[in-house]
């Protein structure tokens, strides 16, 4: 399970003309590093072997938007 700990976001808008704008954004989500603990004693995992470990997790979101007014 991921637990969100912090978010840093940045956005920028640019007016190309009276009818058109461009918007750009970036966000970085800091999340806790997930743990894996699968045991062979669990009936769901009985046919597989156990697994214990952890891994690094992070999320980057990049977006762009073009607006045109008719």
C-alpha positions in Angstrom: 0.0 0.0 0.0 1.3 3.4 -1.0 1.1 6.3 1.5 1.3 9.8 0.0 3.6 11.9 2.1 4.0 15.2 0.1 3.4 16.8 -3.3 5.4 19.4 -5.2 3.7 20.9 -8.2 4.6 23.6 -10.8 2.6 25.1 -13.6 3.0 27.6 -16.4 0.6 29.2 -18.8 1.4 30.9 -22.1 -1.0 33.1 -24.1 -0.2 32.3 -27.8 -2.9 34.6 -29.2 -6.3 36.1 -28.2 -7.9 32.7 -28.9 -5.1 30.2 -28.0 -3.3 29.3 -24.8 -0.8 26.7 -23.8 -0.6 25.3 -20.3 2.2 23.0 -18.9 2.4 21.4 -15.5 4.6 19.0 -13.5 4.0 17.3 -10.2 6.2 15.0 -8.1 4.4 12.8 -5.5 6.5 11.6 -2.6 5.2 8.2 -1.4 6.4 5.8 1.3 8.4 2.9 0.0 6.1 -0.2 -0.2 7.0 -3.5 1.5 6.3 -6.9 0.2 5.5 -9.7 2.6 4.0 -12.8 1.0 4.0 -15.9 3.1 3.5 -19.5 2.0 1.3 -20.0 5.0 -1.3 -17.8 3.4 -3.7 -20.0 1.3 -3.7 -17.5 -1.5 0.0 -17.9 -1.9 0.2 -21.7 -1.2 1.0 -22.6 -4.8 3.7 -20.0 -5.1 6.8 -19.5 -3.0 7.1 -16.7 -0.4 8.5 -13.2 -1.1 9.8 -10.6 1.3 11.3 -7.3 0.2 10.8 -3.6 -0.6 11.2 -1.3 -3.5 11.5 2.5 -4.2 8.4 4.3 -5.3 7.8 7.7 -6.7 5.4 9.3 -9.1 6.1 12.0 -11.7 3.2 13.6 -13.6 3.9 15.8 -16.7 1.0 17.4 -18.6 0.3 19.8 -21.4 -2.9 21.4 -22.6 -3.8 23.5 -25.6 -6.9 25.7 -25.5 -8.5 27.3 -28.5 -11.6 29.4 -28.2 -14.0 29.6 -31.2 
